[in-house]
Amino acid sequence: MGCCSPEREVAVEVKRLVMGGQTCERCGDAWDAALAAVRAVEGELAGYGVRVRLIETQLPPERITESNTVLVAGRPAEEWLDGAVLPSDSDCPSCGELVGEPVCCRSYEVAGEEVEALTPEVIATAIRRAAGIPEPRPIGALRVTIVTTPECG
């Protein structure tokens, strides 16, 4: 990006149940994963003129169905992942403890396995896609040639 090019931004919003300053384990894991993802990609995306902003939305019990949701550029993170991650709901004892009754909240299915929160890698992929940045390719085997001369001993 040149000096006159506007910086773009990708907002990452984590919606989580918060009561009395406490959140459930699942929502805490989602926040930690989002924070790790933002830290992992912010330097990379800065090179493309894209800033990443992390937002926390604290939810009351009446909005528990929205808890444990990660939005990337206004869309659920899973929507950026071409069906590789599917949203679900499951019993959340930690939320139940906070609200005083059994409740279900958001969970996910990744590669056929139910997980309680998205991983930093999944969120980072969603951020890159939202920013229109190519995903890094794994580095294959490197070929190294060592050149020695008689002077090297």
C-alpha positions in Angstrom: 0.0 0.0 0.0 1.3 3.4 -0.9 1.4 6.5 1.3 -2.0 7.6 0.1 -3.8 4.3 0.1 -6.4 3.9 2.9 -5.8 1.2 5.4 -8.4 -1.5 5.4 -9.7 -3.2 8.6 -11.0 -6.6 9.5 -13.0 -6.6 12.7 -13.0 -9.8 14.8 -15.9 -9.8 17.3 -16.2 -12.4 20.0 -19.7 -12.6 21.6 -19.7 -14.1 25.0 -21.8 -14.5 28.1 -20.5 -12.4 30.9 -22.1 -12.3 34.4 -20.6 -10.6 37.4 -17.4 -10.2 35.5 -17.1 -13.9 34.8 -17.5 -15.8 31.5 -18.0 -19.5 30.8 -15.1 -21.7 29.9 -16.2 -22.2 26.4 -16.6 -18.4 25.8 -13.2 -17.8 27.5 -11.6 -20.3 25.1 -13.2 -18.5 22.2 -11.8 -15.2 23.4 -8.3 -16.7 23.9 -8.4 -18.3 20.5 -9.5 -15.0 18.8 -6.7 -13.1 20.6 -4.1 -15.6 19.6 -5.4 -15.5 15.9 -5.3 -11.7 15.8 -1.7 -11.7 17.2 -0.7 -14.4 14.7 -1.9 -12.6 11.6 -1.7 -8.9 12.4 1.9 -8.5 11.3 1.3 -10.5 8.1 -1.8 -8.5 7.2 -0.1 -5.1 8.0 2.1 -5.8 5.1 -1.0 -5.7 2.9 -2.3 -2.5 4.5 -4.9 -4.4 6.6 -5.5 -3.7 10.2 -7.1 -6.3 12.5 -9.3 -5.1 15.4 -10.5 -7.4 18.2 -13.9 -6.6 19.8 -15.5 -8.1 22.8 -19.3 -8.1 23.0 -20.5 -9.1 26.5 -23.9 -10.7 26.4 -26.5 -11.0 29.2 -28.2 -14.4 29.8 -31.2 -13.4 27.6 -28.8 -13.5 24.6 -27.1 -16.8 25.5 -27.9 -18.2 22.0 -25.4 -15.8 20.6 -22.6 -16.7 23.0 -19.4 -18.3 21.8 -19.8 -16.7 18.4 -16.8 -15.3 16.5 -17.7 -12.8 13.8 -15.1 -11.9 11.2 -15.9 -8.8 9.1 -19.5 -9.1 10.4 -20.0 -12.7 9.4 -19.7 -15.8 11.5 -16.2 -17.2 11.2 -17.4 -20.5 9.9 -19.0 -18.8 6.9 -15.5 -17.9 5.6 -14.5 -21.6 5.7 -16.5 -23.2 2.9 -18.3 -25.7 5.1 -15.2 -27.0 6.8 -16.6 -25.8 10.2 -20.3 -26.1 11.1 -22.1 -24.4 14.0 -23.9 -26.6 16.5 -25.4 -26.3 20.0 -24.6 -28.4 23.0 -25.0 -28.5 26.7 -22.7 -26.1 28.4 -22.3 -26.8 32.1 -20.1 -23.8 32.6 -22.8 -21.4 31.2 -25.4 -23.3 33.2 -23.4 -22.6 36.4 -23.3 -18.9 35.6 -27.1 -18.6 34.9 -28.2 -21.1 37.4 -29.9 -23.6 35.1 -29.0 -26.0 32.4 -28.4 -24.3 29.0 -27.1 -25.0 25.6 -24.8 -22.7 23.7 -22.8 -22.7 20.5 -20.3 -25.3 19.7 -18.8 -26.4 16.4 -18.2 -29.4 14.3 -14.7 -29.5 12.7 -13.8 -32.4 10.5 -16.7 -34.4 11.9 -15.6 -33.8 15.5 -17.5 -31.6 18.0 -15.4 -28.9 19.6 -16.5 -26.3 22.1 -14.6 -23.3 20.6 -12.9 -22.4 17.4 -9.1 -22.7 17.3 -6.8 -19.9 16.6 -5.9 -21.5 13.3 -9.5 -21.6 12.2 -10.1 -18.0 13.1 -6.8 -16.9 11.5 -7.9 -18.6 8.2 -11.2 -16.7 8.4 -9.4 -13.4 9.0 -7.1 -13.9 6.0 -10.0 -14.8 3.7 -12.0 -11.8 4.9 -9.1 -9.6 4.1 -8.6 -11.2 0.7 -5.1 -12.3 1.6 -3.7 -15.6 0.4 -3.1 -18.2 3.0 0.6 -19.0 3.7 1.8 -22.1 2.0 3.8 -24.6 4.0 7.5 -24.4 3.3 8.6 -27.6 1.6 12.0 -29.1 1.9 14.7 -26.6 1.3 17.7 -27.5 -0.7 20.9 -26.1 0.8 24.2 -26.2 -0.9 27.3 -25.7 1.2 30.3 -24.5 -0.7 33.6 -24.9 0.9 37.0 -23.8 -0.2 40.4 -25.0 0.7 40.8 -21.9 2.8 38.0 -23.1 5.0 40.0 -26.0 6.3 
